[in-house]
Amino acid sequence: MNILQKAAIGLSLAASLAAPAHADVTQSLSHSGTDQYAWVNPGILDLGGVTLASGTKGIYALTSLSTLVDQGWGYTDPSNGVFIGLFQGSTNVYSFLAAGSSHDWATQSFNIADNNAVFYGLNAALSGLTENAATPLSLRMYTDAWGYPGWELHTRDNSFSVTSGVTPVPEPETYAMLLAGLGLTAMFARRRKNAAEAQK
């Protein structure tokens, strides 16, 4: 077996480690919308969620879609909006803003594949939890309008889809070391091939 064949095997093995086979579970939620008034129903207004299967160790994909508008006096703040959170029982362990509002109706999408900070933050939070049948793990969508009397937040057509599984997501450092190793393997393979050709 020559060095190039060995390198190819190494690359195949590395690729399998970077994207391990796992039994994916895709779940989705849809909700027609909410009307939240700071002086009537402030705080977390739950739109619903999905319970993660027992043994879930990784969130591999998550997308969402929301149409929303806020109505306040004078200014707007995008932190009024739709959130998605990882919950253990009723405890919010990790959350992120999936759609920020403005004074005009707008449809906003979120894809965790486009946000490494949320991807790794969510999976780090998940890996730090201990399963307990009394406090199941779930991903929930909610609004959390804040403000003063006169502030309103309205949403329509909220939905999200999440793909999870039993294979943990490697930390960013693991990917970095893997890529560095692949680069070194390719470099050494090329040098040995060049050296062998020079000796002919």
N, CA, C and O of each residue as an XYZ file, in Angstrom:
800
protein
N       0.854     -1.186      0.000
C       0.000      0.000      0.000
C       0.891      1.238      0.000
O       1.719      1.403      0.896
N       0.729      2.114     -1.000
C       1.578      3.299     -1.060
C       1.042      4.407     -0.157
O      -0.032      4.289      0.434
N       1.822      5.488     -0.068
C       1.480      6.568      0.850
C       0.180      7.266      0.470
O      -0.560      7.723      1.341
N      -0.101      7.351     -0.850
C      -1.337      8.007     -1.274
C      -2.561      7.181     -0.882
O      -3.598      7.731     -0.511
N      -2.431      5.862     -0.968
C      -3.536      5.014     -0.549
C      -3.773      5.142      0.953
O      -4.912      5.184      1.419
N      -2.658      5.203      1.705
C      -2.784      5.376      3.149
C      -3.431      6.716      3.487
O      -4.262      6.817      4.390
N      -3.031      7.734      2.741
C      -3.616      9.054      2.977
C      -5.111      9.051      2.677
O      -5.896      9.659      3.405
N      -5.502      8.365      1.605
C      -6.917      8.292      1.247
C      -7.722      7.588      2.338
O      -8.832      8.004      2.671
N      -7.144      6.512      2.890
C      -7.816      5.802      3.982
C      -7.936      6.711      5.201
O      -8.965      6.738      5.876
N      -6.849      7.461      5.470
C      -6.873      8.390      6.594
C      -7.923      9.460      6.426
O      -8.619      9.821      7.375
N      -8.036      9.977      5.185
C      -9.051     10.992      4.919
C     -10.458     10.432      5.093
O     -11.335     11.109      5.628
N     -10.674      9.212      4.647
C     -11.988      8.584      4.786
C     -12.339      8.391      6.259
O     -13.467      8.644      6.681
N     -11.347      7.934      7.038
C     -11.565      7.740      8.464
C     -11.866      9.064      9.144
O     -12.770      9.150      9.976
N     -11.103     10.103      8.789
C     -11.314     11.418      9.384
C     -12.708     11.949      9.049
O     -13.389     12.524      9.898
N     -13.116     11.747      7.803
C     -14.442     12.220      7.399
C     -15.533     11.500      8.183
O     -16.543     12.099      8.553
N     -15.321     10.207      8.432
C     -16.326      9.465      9.190
C     -16.388      9.934     10.634
O     -17.451      9.898     11.253
N     -15.247     10.376     11.179
C     -15.237     10.906     12.542
C     -15.891     12.278     12.591
O     -16.591     12.606     13.549
N     -15.661     13.077     11.556
C     -16.221     14.431     11.526
C     -17.731     14.408     11.358
O     -18.423     15.273     11.895
N     -18.249     13.439     10.626
C     -19.692     13.336     10.411
C     -20.148     11.913     10.708
O     -20.466     11.157      9.791
N     -20.179     11.540     12.006
C     -20.496     10.168     12.368
C     -21.933      9.800     12.019
O     -22.827     10.645     11.986
N     -22.119      8.511     11.760
C     -23.464      8.026     11.474
C     -24.264      8.041     12.766
O     -23.753      7.633     13.809
N     -25.480      8.492     12.717
C     -26.316      8.509     13.898
C     -27.770      8.378     13.470
O     -28.142      8.706     12.343
N     -28.575      7.892     14.397
C     -29.993      7.729     14.117
C     -30.680      9.066     14.373
O     -30.984      9.408     15.516
N     -30.917      9.808     13.314
C     -31.501     11.138     13.445
C     -32.991     11.055     13.761
O     -33.695     10.163     13.287
N     -33.452     11.997     14.565
C     -34.873     12.168     14.827
C     -35.203     13.612     14.483
O     -34.637     14.531     15.074
N     -36.112     13.826     13.536
C     -36.528     15.174     13.168
C     -37.930     15.425     13.704
O     -38.858     14.657     13.449
N     -38.067     16.521     14.456
C     -39.359     16.887     15.026
C     -39.671     18.328     14.646
O     -38.766     19.131     14.418
N     -40.934     18.640     14.580
C     -41.303     20.005     14.194
C     -42.472     20.502     15.030
O     -43.216     19.724     15.627
N     -42.606     21.816     15.052
C     -43.683     22.478     15.775
C     -44.222     23.590     14.902
O     -43.453     24.259     14.211
N     -45.528     23.801     14.917
C     -46.101     24.980     14.258
C     -47.142     25.576     15.187
O     -47.846     24.861     15.900
N     -47.227     26.912     15.165
C     -48.165     27.625     16.024
C     -48.698     28.808     15.234
O     -47.943     29.501     14.551
N     -50.008     29.037     15.329
C     -50.630     30.060     14.494
C     -50.204     31.472     14.869
O     -50.195     32.359     14.016
N     -49.846     31.699     16.146
C     -49.388     33.030     16.514
C     -49.787     33.436     17.915
O     -50.528     32.728     18.597
N     -49.283     34.595     18.338
C     -49.534     35.101     19.678
C     -49.825     36.594     19.624
O     -49.416     37.296     18.699
N     -50.535     37.056     20.633
C     -50.740     38.484     20.859
C     -50.358     38.729     22.306
O     -51.025     38.254     23.225
N     -49.276     39.475     22.501
C     -48.760     39.693     23.850
C     -48.737     41.187     24.160
O     -48.257     41.997     23.366
N     -49.265     41.528     25.330
C     -49.347     42.926     25.763
C     -48.599     43.045     27.087
O     -48.858     42.281     28.016
N     -47.680     43.993     27.178
C     -46.826     44.113     28.352
C     -47.628     44.311     29.630
O     -47.162     43.935     30.706
N     -48.817     44.890     29.542
C     -49.609     45.173     30.731
C     -50.659     44.087     31.018
O     -51.381     44.160     32.013
N     -50.735     43.071     30.126
C     -51.728     42.012     30.305
C     -51.066     40.657     30.536
O     -51.342     39.993     31.536
N     -50.191     40.243     29.614
C     -49.564     38.917     29.710
C     -48.051     39.013     29.458
O     -47.559     38.458     28.476
N     -47.314     39.705     30.325
C     -45.864     39.863     30.131
C     -45.104     38.573     30.449
O     -45.670     37.596     30.939
N     -43.820     38.604     30.156
C     -42.966     37.449     30.453
C     -43.026     36.411     29.357
O     -43.427     36.700     28.229
N     -42.620     35.189     29.700
C     -42.565     34.115     28.708
C     -43.981     33.663     28.332
O     -44.774     33.275     29.189
N     -44.270     33.723     27.043
C     -45.532     33.219     26.502
C     -45.184     32.030     25.607
O     -44.646     32.197     24.513
N     -45.499     30.831     26.091
C     -45.061     29.598     25.446
C     -45.880     29.299     24.199
O     -47.110     29.330     24.226
N     -45.171     29.006     23.091
C     -45.833     28.609     21.851
C     -45.864     27.097     21.692
O     -46.536     26.582     20.798
N     -45.144     26.378     22.550
C     -45.077     24.928     22.457
C     -43.678     24.463     22.125
O     -42.779     25.276     21.911
N     -43.495     23.167     22.082
C     -42.166     22.628     21.808
C     -42.194     21.147     21.527
O     -43.253     20.543     21.357
N     -41.007     20.573     21.480
C     -40.858     19.136     21.230
C     -39.983     18.551     22.341
O     -39.023     19.181     22.786
N     -40.325     17.352     22.775
C     -39.541     16.645     23.788
C     -38.455     15.840     23.096
O     -38.725     15.097     22.152
N     -37.217     15.993     23.574
C     -36.104     15.257     22.984
C     -36.134     13.811     23.453
O     -36.460     13.528     24.606
N     -35.797     12.910     22.560
C     -35.806     11.487     22.879
C     -34.767     11.180     23.951
O     -33.745     11.859     24.050
N     -35.032     10.166     24.739
C     -34.078      9.734     25.753
C     -32.751      9.362     25.096
O     -32.731      8.662     24.084
N     -31.663      9.823     25.662
C     -30.336      9.526     25.102
C     -29.854     10.537     24.096
O     -28.769     10.369     23.539
N     -30.631     11.602     23.835
C     -30.202     12.622     22.873
C     -28.926     13.296     23.364
O     -28.856     13.763     24.501
N     -27.920     13.343     22.498
C     -26.633     13.952     22.847
C     -26.237     15.081     21.909
O     -25.288     15.813     22.190
N     -26.958     15.235     20.786
C     -26.567     16.260     19.827
C     -27.747     16.836     19.073
O     -28.691     16.123     18.734
N     -27.686     18.143     18.811
C     -28.632     18.828     17.927
C     -27.867     19.107     16.642
O     -26.906     19.877     16.655
N     -28.271     18.503     15.540
C     -27.526     18.601     14.276
C     -28.087     19.654     13.330
O     -27.355     20.213     12.513
N     -29.384     19.926     13.439
C     -30.014     20.912     12.554
C     -31.179     21.548     13.290
O     -31.869     20.893     14.071
N     -31.392     22.846     13.030
C     -32.536     23.538     13.614
C     -32.844     24.753     12.743
O     -31.978     25.592     12.498
N     -34.072     24.831     12.288
C     -34.515     25.979     11.493
C     -35.840     26.480     12.060
O     -36.601     25.717     12.656
N     -36.105     27.769     11.868
C     -37.376     28.317     12.327
C     -37.843     29.412     11.389
O     -37.074     29.940     10.585
N     -39.124     29.742     11.508
C     -39.740     30.783     10.688
C     -40.795     31.480     11.543
O     -41.598     30.819     12.202
N     -40.797     32.813     11.533
C     -41.787     33.577     12.290
C     -42.131     34.863     11.537
O     -41.271     35.475     10.904
N     -43.377     35.253     11.614
C     -43.814     36.558     11.117
C     -44.254     37.363     12.336
O     -45.089     36.904     13.115
N     -43.690     38.575     12.507
C     -43.944     39.299     13.744
C     -43.843     40.810     13.572
O     -43.275     41.319     12.606
N     -44.427     41.513     14.564
C     -44.378     42.973     14.607
C     -44.499     43.400     16.061
O     -45.177     42.739     16.848
N     -43.848     44.498     16.424
C     -44.085     45.067     17.751
C     -44.713     46.448     17.592
O     -44.583     47.098     16.554
N     -45.388     46.871     18.637
C     -45.990     48.198     18.651
C     -45.638     48.844     19.987
O     -46.193     48.496     21.029
N     -44.715     49.778     19.935
C     -44.301     50.474     21.144
C     -44.308     51.960     20.899
O     -44.644     52.417     19.806
N     -43.940     52.713     21.909
C     -43.924     54.163     21.782
C     -42.540     54.643     21.384
O     -41.610     54.614     22.190
N     -42.407     55.076     20.162
C     -41.192     55.787     19.766
C     -40.088     54.945     19.186
O     -39.537     55.307     18.146
N     -39.739     53.839     19.806
C     -38.580     53.078     19.336
C     -38.901     51.593     19.316
O     -39.928     51.148     19.829
N     -38.003     50.848     18.717
C     -38.168     49.393     18.663
C     -36.888     48.732     19.132
O     -35.815     49.333     19.073
N     -36.995     47.515     19.590
C     -35.836     46.769     20.074
C     -35.945     45.336     19.569
O     -36.917     44.649     19.882
N     -34.963     44.868     18.791
C     -35.065     43.525     18.215
C     -35.046     42.408     19.248
O     -35.363     41.265     18.919
N     -34.677     42.717     20.511
C     -34.708     41.650     21.510
C     -36.129     41.319     21.949
O     -36.346     40.347     22.672
N     -37.093     42.119     21.517
C     -38.491     41.705     21.611
C     -38.745     40.817     20.415
O     -38.666     41.278     19.277
N     -39.048     39.562     20.646
C     -39.234     38.680     19.502
C     -39.535     37.267     19.913
O     -40.084     37.012     20.985
N     -39.166     36.350     19.042
C     -39.421     34.929     19.235
C     -38.102     34.241     19.611
O     -37.080     34.418     18.949
N     -38.152     33.468     20.671
C     -36.987     32.758     21.173
C     -37.197     31.253     21.067
O     -38.328     30.770     21.026
N     -36.088     30.522     21.023
C     -36.116     29.063     21.154
C     -35.186     28.714     22.304
O     -34.059     29.205     22.366
N     -35.651     27.871     23.208
C     -34.864     27.537     24.379
C     -34.782     26.038     24.620
O     -35.702     25.286     24.297
N     -33.660     25.621     25.193
C     -33.483     24.252     25.667
C     -33.914     24.231     27.129
O     -33.360     24.951     27.959
N     -34.897     23.408     27.432
C     -35.439     23.330     28.786
C     -35.198     21.946     29.376
O     -35.280     20.932     28.683
N     -34.897     21.928     30.677
C     -34.940     20.679     31.437
C     -36.087     20.834     32.418
O     -35.993     21.580     33.393
N     -37.163     20.124     32.149
C     -38.384     20.374     32.894
C     -38.846     21.784     32.591
O     -39.068     22.130     31.430
N     -38.996     22.607     33.630
C     -39.422     23.993     33.432
C     -38.252     24.977     33.485
O     -38.458     26.189     33.411
N     -37.032     24.466     33.613
C     -35.851     25.318     33.713
C     -35.273     25.604     32.334
O     -34.947     24.684     31.585
N     -35.149     26.879     32.007
C     -34.565     27.295     30.728
C     -33.040     27.232     30.862
O     -32.441     28.027     31.587
N     -32.425     26.288     30.162
C     -30.985     26.053     30.287
C     -30.196     26.896     29.291
O     -29.114     27.390     29.609
N     -30.734     27.058     28.098
C     -30.046     27.818     27.052
C     -31.102     28.336     26.089
O     -32.000     27.589     25.699
N     -31.009     29.609     25.697
C     -31.980     30.145     24.745
C     -31.311     31.121     23.790
O     -30.234     31.646     24.072
N     -31.953     31.356     22.672
C     -31.442     32.305     21.686
C     -32.613     32.959     20.953
O     -33.706     32.402     20.851
N     -32.340     34.163     20.449
C     -33.345     34.911     19.696
C     -33.406     34.363     18.280
O     -32.417     34.406     17.549
N     -34.568     33.849     17.893
C     -34.730     33.288     16.553
C     -35.287     34.310     15.571
O     -35.058     34.200     14.367
N     -36.029     35.320     16.081
C     -36.610     36.357     15.216
C     -36.832     37.614     16.042
O     -37.571     37.592     17.027
N     -36.194     38.708     15.645
C     -36.358     39.985     16.333
C     -37.418     40.829     15.644
O     -37.548     40.795     14.420
N     -38.168     41.581     16.426
C     -39.296     42.312     15.871
C     -38.925     43.738     15.485
O     -37.868     44.246     15.859
N     -39.801     44.362     14.742
C     -39.701     45.774     14.378
C     -41.124     46.323     14.285
O     -42.084     45.606     14.566
N     -41.264     47.593     13.892
C     -42.596     48.194     13.801
C     -43.328     47.825     12.514
O     -44.452     48.277     12.293
N     -42.711     47.017     11.672
C     -43.355     46.551     10.439
C     -43.431     45.032     10.460
O     -42.495     44.359     10.893
N     -44.547     44.501      9.993
C     -44.661     43.049      9.882
C     -43.535     42.526      8.991
O     -43.297     43.058      7.907
N     -42.848     41.487      9.450
C     -41.764     40.897      8.667
C     -41.668     39.420      8.995
O     -41.900     39.009     10.131
N     -41.327     38.632      8.000
C     -41.099     37.198      8.196
C     -39.604     36.961      8.295
O     -38.842     37.357      7.413
N     -39.192     36.314      9.372
C     -37.775     36.068      9.604
C     -37.517     34.578      9.754
O     -38.302     33.843     10.353
N     -36.392     34.160      9.192
C     -36.001     32.760      9.300
C     -34.703     32.653     10.097
O     -33.914     33.596     10.159
N     -34.503     31.503     10.695
C     -33.276     31.228     11.431
C     -32.810     29.841     11.037
O     -33.612     28.916     10.913
N     -31.488     29.701     10.838
C     -30.904     28.395     10.539
C     -29.650     28.258     11.384
O     -28.707     29.035     11.234
N     -29.638     27.277     12.265
C     -28.514     27.115     13.178
C     -27.214     26.821     12.431
O     -26.127     27.048     12.963
N     -27.324     26.315     11.194
C     -26.131     26.042     10.396
C     -25.398     27.329     10.037
O     -24.213     27.298      9.706
N     -26.098     28.463     10.102
C     -25.488     29.750      9.781
C     -24.988     30.489     11.017
O     -24.512     31.620     10.915
N     -25.095     29.858     12.181
C     -24.726     30.516     13.429
C     -23.946     29.556     14.317
O     -24.530     28.839     15.130
N     -22.620     29.546     14.157
C     -21.780     28.618     14.916
C     -21.885     28.838     16.416
O     -21.855     27.875     17.183
N     -22.008     30.090     16.850
C     -22.069     30.367     18.284
C     -23.278     29.687     18.919
O     -23.168     29.093     19.992
N     -24.433     29.775     18.256
C     -25.634     29.125     18.777
C     -25.508     27.616     18.658
O     -25.890     26.887     19.574
N     -24.975     27.136     17.531
C     -24.820     25.686     17.323
C     -24.005     25.059     18.446
O     -24.439     24.090     19.069
N     -22.819     25.617     18.705
C     -21.958     25.037     19.726
C     -22.456     25.362     21.128
O     -22.294     24.550     22.039
N     -23.063     26.541     21.319
C     -23.600     26.881     22.630
C     -24.730     25.953     23.044
O     -24.777     25.495     24.185
N     -25.639     25.676     22.117
C     -26.760     24.782     22.392
C     -26.272     23.379     22.694
O     -26.742     22.741     23.636
N     -25.327     22.896     21.893
C     -24.826     21.540     22.118
C     -23.979     21.426     23.374
O     -23.980     20.383     24.029
N     -23.255     22.489     23.719
C     -22.502     22.476     24.973
C     -23.460     22.420     26.161
O     -23.218     21.695     27.126
N     -24.545     23.187     26.085
C     -25.542     23.151     27.156
C     -26.181     21.773     27.259
O     -26.403     21.266     28.358
N     -26.475     21.171     26.117
C     -27.086     19.840     26.101
C     -26.147     18.802     26.710
O     -26.580     17.945     27.481
N     -24.865     18.877     26.364
C     -23.909     17.881     26.869
C     -23.690     17.998     28.371
O     -23.253     17.042     29.012
N     -23.994     19.171     28.937
C     -23.796     19.364     30.368
C     -24.968     18.915     31.226
O     -24.909     19.023     32.451
N     -26.034     18.414     30.605
C     -27.225     18.019     31.348
C     -27.234     16.517     31.642
O     -26.751     15.708     30.850
N     -27.787     16.174     32.785
C     -27.981     14.776     33.166
C     -29.448     14.438     32.996
O     -30.323     15.137     33.507
N     -29.708     13.360     32.274
C     -31.103     12.985     32.020
C     -31.808     12.589     33.301
O     -31.238     11.946     34.182
N     -33.067     12.993     33.378
C     -33.906     12.666     34.524
C     -35.327     12.519     34.016
O     -35.876     13.448     33.424
N     -35.928     11.357     34.243
C     -37.268     11.096     33.716
C     -38.287     12.107     34.233
O     -39.282     12.390     33.566
N     -38.037     12.649     35.421
C     -38.994     13.600     36.004
C     -38.885     14.984     35.375
O     -39.821     15.781     35.447
N     -37.739     15.266     34.757
C     -37.540     16.577     34.114
C     -37.002     16.358     32.703
O     -35.808     16.536     32.462
N     -37.874     15.972     31.766
C     -37.438     15.682     30.398
C     -36.863     16.911     29.706
O     -37.177     18.048     30.057
N     -36.016     16.656     28.718
C     -35.410     17.729     27.937
C     -36.326     18.087     26.770
O     -36.902     17.210     26.127
N     -36.450     19.367     26.508
C     -37.293     19.797     25.391
C     -36.722     21.063     24.775
O     -35.973     21.804     25.411
N     -37.093     21.289     23.530
C     -36.828     22.555     22.859
C     -38.169     23.256     22.697
O     -39.119     22.681     22.167
N     -38.241     24.515     23.162
C     -39.506     25.221     23.178
C     -39.370     26.568     22.482
O     -38.324     27.215     22.547
N     -40.442     26.977     21.818
C     -40.500     28.282     21.164
C     -41.399     29.176     22.015
O     -42.460     28.753     22.474
N     -40.956     30.424     22.218
C     -41.750     31.320     23.054
C     -41.459     32.774     22.707
O     -40.439     33.089     22.094
N     -42.373     33.652     23.110
C     -42.112     35.088     23.052
C     -41.879     35.574     24.481
O     -42.322     34.948     25.444
N     -41.190     36.677     24.598
C     -40.901     37.241     25.921
C     -40.893     38.755     25.797
O     -39.861     39.400     25.978
N     -42.054     39.311     25.487
C     -42.159     40.761     25.278
C     -41.927     41.490     26.595
O     -42.470     41.115     27.634
N     -41.129     42.516     26.534
C     -40.879     43.340     27.711
C     -41.280     44.765     27.377
O     -41.582     45.073     26.224
N     -41.286     45.602     28.338
C     -41.577     46.991     28.048
C     -42.456     47.622     29.097
O     -42.358     47.296     30.279
N     -43.283     48.492     28.684
C     -44.079     49.333     29.561
C     -45.506     49.330     29.017
O     -45.739     48.877     27.896
N     -46.448     49.824     29.790
C     -47.825     49.870     29.271
C     -47.886     50.532     27.901
O     -47.369     51.632     27.706
N     -48.506     49.870     26.984
C     -48.579     50.363     25.618
C     -47.773     49.530     24.651
O     -47.894     49.695     23.437
N     -46.928     48.614     25.186
C     -46.103     47.796     24.301
C     -46.851     46.525     23.915
O     -47.446     45.851     24.757
N     -46.807     46.220     22.630
C     -47.458     45.003     22.137
C     -46.487     44.241     21.242
O     -45.646     44.839     20.571
N     -46.610     42.932     21.239
C     -45.844     42.072     20.335
C     -46.808     41.058     19.738
O     -47.497     40.344     20.466
N     -46.854     40.997     18.418
C     -47.773     40.096     17.723
C     -46.976     39.187     16.789
O     -46.060     39.637     16.101
N     -47.331     37.919     16.774
C     -46.652     36.959     15.893
C     -47.682     36.149     15.125
O     -48.823     35.984     15.557
N     -47.252     35.653     13.986
C     -48.087     34.803     13.147
C     -47.216     33.696     12.536
O     -46.029     33.894     12.274
N     -47.821     32.551     12.321
C     -47.172     31.476     11.549
C     -45.762     31.162     12.067
O     -44.780     31.252     11.329
N     -45.687     30.797     13.329
C     -44.409     30.411     13.920
C     -44.187     28.911     13.738
O     -45.109     28.111     13.898
N     -42.967     28.547     13.405
C     -42.662     27.123     13.256
C     -41.173     26.889     13.448
O     -40.356     27.784     13.227
N     -40.831     25.674     13.863
C     -39.427     25.276     13.854
C     -39.324     23.777     13.650
O     -40.265     23.023     13.900
N     -38.152     23.368     13.189
C     -37.854     21.963     12.957
C     -36.471     21.684     13.516
O     -35.539     22.456     13.290
N     -36.335     20.586     14.242
C     -35.051     20.242     14.852
C     -34.717     18.784     14.559
O     -35.580     17.908     14.620
N     -33.450     18.544     14.240
C     -32.955     17.184     14.047
C     -31.942     16.897     15.140
O     -30.965     17.626     15.306
N     -32.188     15.824     15.884
C     -31.327     15.470     17.006
C     -30.962     13.999     16.923
O     -31.540     13.248     16.137
N     -29.991     13.589     17.744
C     -29.579     12.198     17.747
C     -28.701     11.880     18.936
O     -28.470     12.726     19.800
N     -28.217     10.660     18.970
C     -27.469     10.171     20.134
C     -25.970     10.420     20.027
O     -25.240     10.165     20.985
N     -25.498     10.907     18.899
C     -24.069     11.180     18.730
C     -23.764     12.602     19.161
O     -24.353     13.546     18.634
N     -22.843     12.775     20.122
C     -22.499     14.142     20.550
C     -21.862     14.929     19.405
O     -21.211     14.356     18.532
N     -22.056     16.226     19.421
C     -21.416     17.108     18.445
C     -20.025     17.455     18.946
O     -19.893     17.967     20.058
N     -18.973     17.194     18.158
C     -17.614     17.527     18.607
C     -17.474     19.029     18.855
O     -18.122     19.843     18.197
N     -16.623     19.375     19.805
C     -16.361     20.788     20.078
C     -15.524     21.371     18.949
O     -14.864     20.625     18.225
N     -15.537     22.703     18.784
C     -14.797     23.336     17.685
C     -13.318     22.960     17.674
O     -12.724     22.829     16.603
N     -12.712     22.782     18.858
C     -11.288     22.440     18.919
C     -11.020     21.084     18.272
O      -9.973     20.871     17.661
N     -11.986     20.167     18.414
C     -11.837     18.838     17.815
C     -11.784     18.947     16.298
O     -10.946     18.313     15.657
N     -12.683     19.756     15.718
C     -12.680     19.967     14.273
C     -11.369     20.604     13.816
O     -10.805     20.231     12.787
N     -10.898     21.571     14.602
C      -9.666     22.264     14.225
C      -8.491     21.298     14.199
O      -7.684     21.327     13.269
N      -8.387     20.438     15.213
C      -7.290     19.451     15.251
C      -7.413     18.450     14.104
O      -6.415     18.036     13.513
N      -8.645     18.072     13.802
C      -8.875     17.132     12.708
C      -8.422     17.719     11.381
O      -7.743     17.055     10.598
N      -8.806     18.975     11.132
C      -8.406     19.619      9.882
C      -6.893     19.797      9.804
O      -6.300     19.625      8.739
N      -6.268     20.141     10.929
C      -4.813     20.294     10.951
C      -4.144     18.960     10.633
O      -3.167     18.905      9.886
N      -4.681     17.891     11.208
C      -4.125     16.563     10.947
C      -4.275     16.161      9.488
O      -3.364     15.571      8.906
N      -5.420     16.477      8.896
C      -5.632     16.169      7.483
C      -4.646     16.933      6.608
O      -4.106     16.395      5.641
N      -4.418     18.203      6.964
C      -3.476     19.016      6.193
C      -2.070     18.459      6.259
O      -1.377     18.396      5.244
N      -1.641     18.053      7.448
C      -0.294     17.474      7.606
C      -0.178     16.160      6.844
O       0.837     15.890      6.202
N      -1.235     15.342      6.924
C      -1.206     14.066      6.199
C      -1.051     14.296      4.701
O      -0.246     13.635      4.045
N      -1.820     15.229      4.169
C      -1.738     15.517      2.736
C      -0.368     16.077      2.355
O       0.176     15.736      1.305
N       0.190     16.940      3.214
C       1.491     17.549      2.928
C       2.597     16.487      2.899
O       3.431     16.470      1.994
N       2.589     15.593      3.916
C       3.619     14.550      3.956
C       3.475     13.568      2.799
O       4.467     13.085      2.253
N       2.211     13.274      2.427
C       1.987     12.370      1.299
C       2.543     12.978      0.019
O       3.162     12.280     -0.783
N       2.329     14.249     -0.172
C       2.831     14.928     -1.375
C       4.355     14.957     -1.396
O       4.966     14.731     -2.441
N       4.970     15.234     -0.248
C       6.430     15.279     -0.184
C       7.039     13.914     -0.502
O       8.030     13.825     -1.227
N       6.450     12.862      0.038
C       7.010     11.528     -0.233
C       6.825     11.163     -1.696
O       7.689     10.519     -2.291
N       5.709     11.569     -2.275
C       5.500     11.276     -3.680
C       6.531     12.040     -4.530
O       7.118     11.486     -5.459
N       6.734     13.306     -4.195
C       7.723     14.104     -4.937
C       9.137     13.543     -4.792
O       9.905     13.512     -5.754
N       9.468     13.102     -3.580
C      10.793     12.524     -3.332
C      10.973     11.231     -4.128
O      12.041     10.981     -4.687
N       9.929     10.421     -4.175
C      10.005      9.166     -4.914
C      10.160      9.424     -6.413
O      10.904      8.709     -7.085
N       9.471     10.430     -6.943
C       9.590     10.773     -8.349
C      10.954     11.339     -8.692
O      11.465     11.124     -9.791
N      11.542     12.061     -7.750
C      12.879     12.658     -7.977
C      13.956     11.587     -8.026
O      14.984     11.787     -8.672
N      13.753     10.469     -7.369
C      14.741      9.399     -7.346
C      14.694      8.535     -8.590
O      15.602      7.740     -8.830
N      13.643      8.683     -9.383
C      13.531      7.861    -10.599
C      14.489      8.305    -11.662
O      14.524      7.721    -12.745
